[in-house]
Amino acid sequence: MNEPHEMYFCRICQAASHLEEALALACELADSLKAGECVPEAEYRRRLEICARCPRLRDGHTCGVCGCFVIVRARRREMACPDVGGERW
Amino acid sequence: MAKLTIQTNQPSETIDRNIYGNFSEHLGRCIYEGIWVGADSPIPNTRGIRNDVVAALKAIGLPVLRWPGGCFADEYHWMDGVGPRETRKYMVNTHWGGVIESNHFGTHEFLDLCAQLSCEPYICGNLGSGTVREMQEWVEYMTFDGVSPMADLRRKNGREQPWRIKYFGVGNENWGCGGNMRPEYYADEFRRYNTYLRNFGGSRLFRIACGPSDGNTNWTEVLMREAGSFMDGLSLHYYTLPNEDWNHKGSATDFGETQWFSVMRNTLKMDEFLCRHGEIMDKYDPERRVALVVDEWGTWYDVEPGTNPGFLYQQNTMRDALVAGINLNIFNNHCARVRMANIAQTVNVLQAVILTEGARLVLTPTYHTFGMYKAHQGARRLPFALDCGQYSFGGEAVPQLSVSASVNEAGDIHISVCNLDPNRAAPVECLLNGDAKAQVSASVLATSAMNARNTFEDREAVQPRPLTTVKRTPGGFKAELPPMSVAMFALK
């Protein structure tokens, strides 16, 4: 006895539909980092300005080198710009 | 104590080395960044392809690589990816993370990668949004050695000799992202497209039809009934999720025993699916001429926090090493029908064997399982009997051990054993019924934490090491496997 054909679930649509939700979560994550995990605000702004001019930035929010949302990565003290040879911050 | 009896004098079918294949898609940072960096990159490369990634994949004996997708395949127009790179079309890969698709990695670059890896290419054609002519001309472009518009174009683009292409997929997931087709419709489409895929020169294409996902046996039934005699292989896709909820799959690294157990239980379903689809295939193809090709498998978690969900970037822990070991054991034990499998995906996407960030590279626990299991490639399966206890959790239970065994041409025996229980060691007594060489040795991948992993800061936290508990006995050997471990025993 065969199963009835199941309704297809699109994994692509599922991933794409989560972009806004993921961005919101990334904002929350960036805001929730403890003081010791963050760079000072001025350094954070400097990093984001560099990212904004970077040719590897995708859609204004994603680093094409590592796939991170830059608002999170740039805030973390232990993180560096992942671009090889051209570490920008 | 678990008892494992290996029939060393009854070698069975050959374990096709292509079971140890990979899948690489234009998705997130798999191709771009993970494999292709371009010839001008400061990252050491050969004609634009990362040297470190090639060396790592060669070390595990990668036999076959599937490309360009995945869902991407049914939107890929191969002509966009040939000719001078500076004139190739730029576009946005809207489905997967909005990355720029420069088309700099196309047919020539992929086949150069396969040549550098000494592996077989497995190309998936566009049935969903392409045309018969487009697919026909791609095959002609790559494999025709005479005079024709496509062969001439290939020569103009710098490649005089045709490539030898064997594995060709006629569409991908055509029940979903490849066109939302019914099996009856796809079966006819497969027959039509397949008609025009010519065998040029001395090559003969191994034609792989889109198969089912998970337990959709109706798709298998219809395809085998309507098109089984036209195909050489039928694909199967099955992903392991902790929560079986695509909106809340679960974390790759932040999990407890509930998610450990659910991943073990869910990944073992691969065996059930192979049995169910295999029974249908046996009905239409009792000689087992048509291969079952598991060309997408592995774990699928929520992406790493703070990363773009379209990139499908996830870390990889000891749990993933177990998933790899269990599935490879299942494939080995079904090798009469399963003759290729391709873990998703090679670099930076899903259950990757390699992670990269800029110039840095990490080999995942999954990579090490593939390295340890390399000894099974091309060897002959050995039947066995296993009497082991259960790993119980939350009122459910699965077998504590997963096993496969093989003998190679030199008579060396290899036995891979996974201990699924994260709390209990597994004493094992192995009896060898038949001839076996005298020296036994073993390596093991084991950690003290379920979520142990290799990172860019600590690249060697999870590494294979010798298993010192193994002792040869008159009839075989004894050993104790640590909790949550993958072990490989060798009798040489």
HADDOCK unambig.tbl for C-alpha pairs under 7 A between the chains (distance, minus, plus):
assign (segid A and resid 2 and name CA) (segid B and resid 217 and name CA) 6.19 0.50 0.50
assign (segid A and resid 2 and name CA) (segid B and resid 218 and name CA) 5.59 0.50 0.50
assign (segid A and resid 3 and name CA) (segid B and resid 216 and name CA) 6.82 0.50 0.50
assign (segid A and resid 3 and name CA) (segid B and resid 217 and name CA) 6.54 0.50 0.50
assign (segid A and resid 3 and name CA) (segid B and resid 218 and name CA) 6.24 0.50 0.50
assign (segid A and resid 5 and name CA) (segid B and resid 216 and name CA) 6.62 0.50 0.50
assign (segid A and resid 5 and name CA) (segid B and resid 218 and name CA) 6.50 0.50 0.50
assign (segid A and resid 8 and name CA) (segid B and resid 176 and name CA) 6.17 0.50 0.50
assign (segid A and resid 10 and name CA) (segid B and resid 176 and name CA) 6.49 0.50 0.50
assign (segid A and resid 10 and name CA) (segid B and resid 177 and name CA) 6.74 0.50 0.50
assign (segid A and resid 12 and name CA) (segid B and resid 95 and name CA) 6.22 0.50 0.50
assign (segid A and resid 15 and name CA) (segid B and resid 309 and name CA) 5.90 0.50 0.50
assign (segid A and resid 15 and name CA) (segid B and resid 310 and name CA) 5.57 0.50 0.50
assign (segid A and resid 16 and name CA) (segid B and resid 95 and name CA) 6.38 0.50 0.50
assign (segid A and resid 16 and name CA) (segid B and resid 310 and name CA) 5.92 0.50 0.50
assign (segid A and resid 18 and name CA) (segid B and resid 309 and name CA) 6.62 0.50 0.50
assign (segid A and resid 19 and name CA) (segid B and resid 308 and name CA) 6.94 0.50 0.50
assign (segid A and resid 19 and name CA) (segid B and resid 309 and name CA) 6.10 0.50 0.50
assign (segid A and resid 22 and name CA) (segid B and resid 309 and name CA) 6.75 0.50 0.50
assign (segid A and resid 26 and name CA) (segid B and resid 306 and name CA) 4.98 0.50 0.50
assign (segid A and resid 58 and name CA) (segid B and resid 98 and name CA) 6.97 0.50 0.50
assign (segid A and resid 58 and name CA) (segid B and resid 99 and name CA) 6.38 0.50 0.50
assign (segid A and resid 59 and name CA) (segid B and resid 98 and name CA) 7.00 0.50 0.50
assign (segid A and resid 62 and name CA) (segid B and resid 308 and name CA) 6.61 0.50 0.50
assign (segid A and resid 65 and name CA) (segid B and resid 33 and name CA) 6.54 0.50 0.50
assign (segid A and resid 65 and name CA) (segid B and resid 357 and name CA) 6.77 0.50 0.50
assign (segid A and resid 65 and name CA) (segid B and resid 358 and name CA) 6.32 0.50 0.50
assign (segid A and resid 66 and name CA) (segid B and resid 357 and name CA) 5.70 0.50 0.50
assign (segid A and resid 67 and name CA) (segid B and resid 307 and name CA) 5.56 0.50 0.50
assign (segid A and resid 67 and name CA) (segid B and resid 308 and name CA) 5.85 0.50 0.50
assign (segid A and resid 67 and name CA) (segid B and resid 311 and name CA) 6.50 0.50 0.50
assign (segid A and resid 68 and name CA) (segid B and resid 306 and name CA) 5.79 0.50 0.50
assign (segid A and resid 68 and name CA) (segid B and resid 307 and name CA) 4.06 0.50 0.50
assign (segid A and resid 68 and name CA) (segid B and resid 308 and name CA) 6.05 0.50 0.50
assign (segid A and resid 69 and name CA) (segid B and resid 306 and name CA) 5.63 0.50 0.50
assign (segid A and resid 69 and name CA) (segid B and resid 307 and name CA) 5.37 0.50 0.50
assign (segid A and resid 69 and name CA) (segid B and resid 308 and name CA) 6.31 0.50 0.50
assign (segid A and resid 72 and name CA) (segid B and resid 306 and name CA) 5.99 0.50 0.50
assign (segid A and resid 82 and name CA) (segid B and resid 357 and name CA) 6.27 0.50 0.50
assign (segid A and resid 82 and name CA) (segid B and resid 358 and name CA) 5.37 0.50 0.50
assign (segid A and resid 83 and name CA) (segid B and resid 358 and name CA) 5.27 0.50 0.50
assign (segid A and resid 84 and name CA) (segid B and resid 358 and name CA) 5.03 0.50 0.50
assign (segid A and resid 84 and name CA) (segid B and resid 359 and name CA) 5.74 0.50 0.50
assign (segid A and resid 85 and name CA) (segid B and resid 42 and name CA) 6.43 0.50 0.50
